């Protein structure tokens, strides 16, 4: 499987599908510990990404991610907009203009996305945020692609599985960042919505390559 | 031409209202509001912020004020998208008070760094921390260890005493000078600090100043006070 512009467009299309399908679930997660707009915001944001992709078909994976960054930052509205926008923007910059993405380059892009989110949101591991899904995903992708070992699909799967495990691991955490932090101990026992949507996004990347 | 200001808020009404409020004290300053999302919801929009930055560009720099967390992130993202343009600074300040202080400083001809400081200076004074506490550190570090370079005591003669407009005039003018100035121990470049003095007619303002423009600073305050700020 080659990670080219077609793959990137399919990835983002599957992201939009996943957000539409899980809209209510994300809203419910966010209602428990936030302001219950995450599902709606992500759904709206990725639907707008679909429109943009149709308007201006991107020629490289990097261009597709940059378009996504711009659109999410403009359309999402909540904190997820600039956070995911920064993630896609840094990933796009990391990929550059190359028409095809090597497995190791994808891993580096996940690291860049993770670092962008940390820089923008100032959250650390264990704060019960999307960082708790992105950090293990980045580490797993780097490990899977080390020394040119893994295929593209293996690296994508490693990132997705680590993000999913990371999202589940936010359940017992007490939030230290974002709106949920106002709840203190009461935030424990609920999954972080941003970590949940991160897992959906990285799982979609696998679906696009399968 | 002055420093321009951009107001980023989750609410379009809040951004517009804050800009309107600040414009009253700073008629020559370009204050561009970027509030809400293009489809009229509560939130912040990169498109709107970038459009506002473009509109504000071309002067002597831009200072951006923001409200809640994701407005800060959207503003930072907009600067990243624009390639971190020179002379565009984010101020870490309460939106309304910071904006008014920044607008007054910009109106007084302060440069982009001084305008940012004016906005951020609101924090300390709002918490009631006297500016002189940071000044004493400077004194100890100086070679002579001497007191202020220039001082003056001026009695308020206008009926209303120290209120918003005089405070704005003093803070605005002082922020464009190269001097550290305290008025009754509080930061003279902070409009909010000056208003907390609650000094009525007959009260005496004790001004202390350090730095290159120290003498001008004391004279500036004295001139305003003795002219009754142009008020009855």
Interface residues (C-beta under 8 A of the other chain):
Chain A: X41 X70 X73 X74 X75 X76 X77 X78 X79 X81 X82 X83 X85 X86 X89 X120 X121 X178
Chain B: X37 X38 X41 X42 X43 X44 X45 X46 X47 X69 X70 X73 X74 X76 X77 X80 X81
